[in-house]
């Protein structure tokens, strides 16, 4: 084993221990939801954005806020409402006067998008025009206003929430914007044991105190390490086949042709490999396993497979297609 590899393993071990400490801090406040916390951390490690969907009261907002409290990063929450304007997110120019010369000039006042962690709460409650204000920030990590481009500080994450049941007065995210989210995370109800613990821990006078355990620089280092994680050519080919198999015009599979209107694009394959690498490093490994691919396939693909009207009527979801394809013997993930 070379000295460089030994040094890399030491650095990975040190930073991985920070991730475990981060999870421990989050667990001081959040009961259960281990899978959701892991997926949030995978989103961070892969340098992407996450969309959380769940009914009210499942601690989506609290989970994101707690995560931000345990990381030494600037956090801002934006409450999305029908009257929210793009300038409320990006910022706006104001007219100021130089008292020394008397000259007036426009100064750009930065909006809440200029933070490291953005909580876009109930993102589907605002108009498409305001939703679109996030597109450049999500993809290019910069914002343009009045012809001037302003870079965003890194690391930069947008974590958005939405409610799946109350759809009156909402504006569904367009597919192009959904595709910008690295993972689509579904938050489910807690187990009976977890719910009893929630009732016990949240109705008393004691409150968990969260400490900052990881810095912005360490997050950036981890993101660099993620891209160095090894993945075999066989797994890359399996990911390529899996993504292409979701496209009804490129597959002969009758199941996909029956239920799917549009399949996932190349960004899905990129997301699957990056998040699989992130999961590997989260578990302290330096190589991607087939289980990593299977683990991230659902949150990567569920918002990138567009089902047809027949599927919606028959309650066949994109998760059903993903499950079918993962069980397809033609795609080797063993």
N, C-alpha and C positions, 0 to 999 in steps of 0.2 A: 504494500500500500504506500503510495507516494505521500510526501509531506504536505502537498497541496490538498490532497483528498482528506488526510487526517485533520488538517486545519479547518476544512470545510465542514466536516462532520462535527467538530467541536463547536463551530459557530452555529450550525443548525441545531445542535443539542441545547445550546444556551438560549437561542431564540425560541425554540420549541417549548422550553421550560417557561418562558415568558407567556406563551400562549396558554399553557395550562394554568398559570397564575391568573391570566385574564379571565378564563372560564370560571375559575374559583370565585373571583370578585363578582362576576355577573350572577353566579348562583346564590350570592348573599341576598339578592333581591328577587330573582326570578326562580320560581319553583318549577321543576320539570323542564319541558321543552328543550331537552338536550339536542335533539336532531335539528331544531330551528337555530339554536345557538351555533352549532357546528356549521350550518349552511351560511349564517351571517359571517362567521370567521373565514370561511372559504371565499366568500365574496370579497372580503377585505384583502385576503392574501393574493387573490387573483387580480386585484386592482380594478374590479368592476362595480356595478351598481345592483341593488337588490329591490325587488318588489314583493312586499308581504301582503298576503290576502287572508283575511279571517274575520269572523263575526265579531261584533263589539265585545269588549271585556276579556280578551285573551292576552292582554299585556303586550300588544305589538309595539305601541308607542313607548311603554315603560322599558321594554327590552332594548330598544334602540337608544333611549336616553341613558340607560344603565351602562350599555356598551361604551357610549361616548364618555361617560364619567370615569371609566377605567382606563381610558387612553388619553394621553396628553395631547389632545387635539382640540381645535376650535369647533364648537358645535352650534348649529342654528336650527331652529324648528320653523317651518313655514306651514301655516294652516291654510289649506287650499279651500277656497269658497267660490261661489259663482261670480262674485264681483272682483276677484283678485285680478290684477293687471300684470303684464310682463315686467313693467317697471318696478312693481312691488317685489319682484324676485331679483332682477338684474341690478337695479339702481336707476338713478336719474340724474340729469344735469340741473344744477341750481345756479342762479345768477348771483355772483358775489362781487364785492367792490374792494379794491385795494385802497386802504385808507391813506397810504402814503402818497399815491399818485392820483387817486380819484377815478382810476380806470375800472371799468366793469368787465368781468370775464365769467365764462361758464366753468364750473367745477363739477366733475363727476363724483357723485356720492354713491359709493358701492352699496349694493343691496345684500340681503342675507345669503345669496349664492356664494359670496366670497368667504367661505368657511371650509373646514376640512370635512366635516360630516354634516350632511343636510338631511333633516327629516322632512320629507314631503308628505305631510299628513293628509290622508284622504285625497290623493292626487286626482282621482276621477270626479271630483266635485267642482272642478274649475273648467273653463272653456278651452277648446282646442288651441286657441291663440295663446293662452297663458301656458298651457302644457308644452307648447312648442318652444317656449322660452328656455326650456331645459335641454333641448336637443344638442345645441352646440357645446354646452358645458359637459354633457354626458359623453360626447364622442371625442371632441377636440381638447377638452379640459381648458377652455378659454371662453370668454364672453366678448361679443362685439356690440358696442353702443355708439351711435353717431359716427360710424366709420372708423372707430378706434377699437383695437383688439386688446383686451386685458387678460393676461394669463391668470389662471387659478392656482392657488397654493396646493402643493402635493404633500401627502396623499389627499385625494379628493374622492369622496363617496356620496352618492345619493341613495338613501334608503327610503322608499316610498311605501305607503300603506293604502289599502283600499278595502271597502266593505263589500262582500259578494252578494248580500241579500237585499239591501235597500237601494234599488236602482233608480227610483224616482228622482229626477233632477240631477242625474249624473251624466258625465260625458266619457264614454268608454275610450280608453287609450287606443290610438291607431296602431296598426301592426308595426309600422316603421319605428314608433317610439317604444313599443313593447320589446322589439328586437334589441334595443339599446340596453335593456336590463339583462345583466349576466345571468341571474337566477330569478325564477318566479317561485317564491317560497309560500307554500300553503300552511297556515297555522291552524291546527286542529284543537279540539277540546282536550283538556287534560284527563288523565286517568282518575279513577276514584281516589286512589291514594294521594295523587298529586293535588287533587282538588281539596281534599281534607287538610293537607298541609298548607295550601293557600289560605283556606279559611282560618286556620290556626295562627299563621304567621302574620297575616295582614289585618287582623282585627284587634291586635293588642297595641301596647304603647311602644314596644321596641321596633326599631327600624334599622335595617342593614346599612352599614356605612361602607361605601365603595371607595377604594383607593386607586390611584393611577399607578399602573404596573408596567406600562409599555409606552415608548415615545414614538413620535412621528418618524424619526430617523430609523428606528428599529422596524417599523412597519414597512418603510421603503426598502430596507435591507432584505426583509422577508419576501417582499414582492420580487426582488431580483433573484433570490434563491429559488423561488417557485419556478421561474423560467429555466433554471439549470437542472431541475429534476428530470431524471431519465424516463423516457417512455419508449418502448420497443416499437419497431417498424410494424410488427404484427398488430399491436394495439392501435396504432395510428390508422392502419388500413381498416381495422374493425370499426373505428369511429367514423371514418369516411363512408363505409358501406351502410352503417346505421343511419347516418344523416341522409344519405341519398335514398335510402329505402322509405323515407317518409314522404317522398315526392311521387304523387300518383302518375305523373307523366313520365317518370323515369324508372318505374318498377312494374313488374308483371304480377305483383302480389294482389290478389283479388280483395283481400281484407282492406288494404290501404286504399285501393281504388274505390271501394264502396263507401268509405266514411270520410276520407280526407279530401279537402278542396285544394289546399296549397301545403306543400311541405316546407321543411326547414331549409334555410340557406347556409352558405359556407360559414357564416359567423357562428352558427350552432356548433359546428365541429371545432372551431377555435375555442369557443367557450367550454366545450366538454373536456378538451385536453387541458386547458389552463386550470379549470376547477378540479379536475382529477389530480393534477400535480399539486394543487393547493391542499387537497384532502390528504395526499401522501405526506406532505411536510407537516400537516397538522397532527398526524400520527407518528411523526418522527422517522419517516422513511425517505429514502433518496431515489425511489423508483416507483412508477405508477403500476398498480395491479389491476386486473380485470374488475375486482370489486369496487375500486375507485370509480371506474367508468360507469358501472351499474348504479352506484350510489348517486352520482350527479346527473345521470341521464334524464330523470324526471323533471327536476327544476330547470334544467337547461332546455328541454324540448317542449314542455307543456304550453308555453306561450309562443312557440315558433311553429306549431302545427295548427293550421286553420281548418277546422272541421266544417263539413257541409251541412246543409239544412236537415238532411235526413239523419245525420248523427245527432244533431241537437234535439230533434224530435224523439229519437230513440235513446237519448241520454248516454250516448257513446262519447267519451271524452278523449282528449289528447293523451291523457295518462293511460287510457285503455290501449291506444295505438302503441305507445311506448312500451308498455308491458308485453304486448304481442310481439313486437320486433325484438325485444331482448330475449324472448323465449324462442325466437326463430333460429333454427339450427344452422341456417346459412350464414349467420353473423356470429363468428366465433369469439366469445368473451370468456374463455376458460383458461 
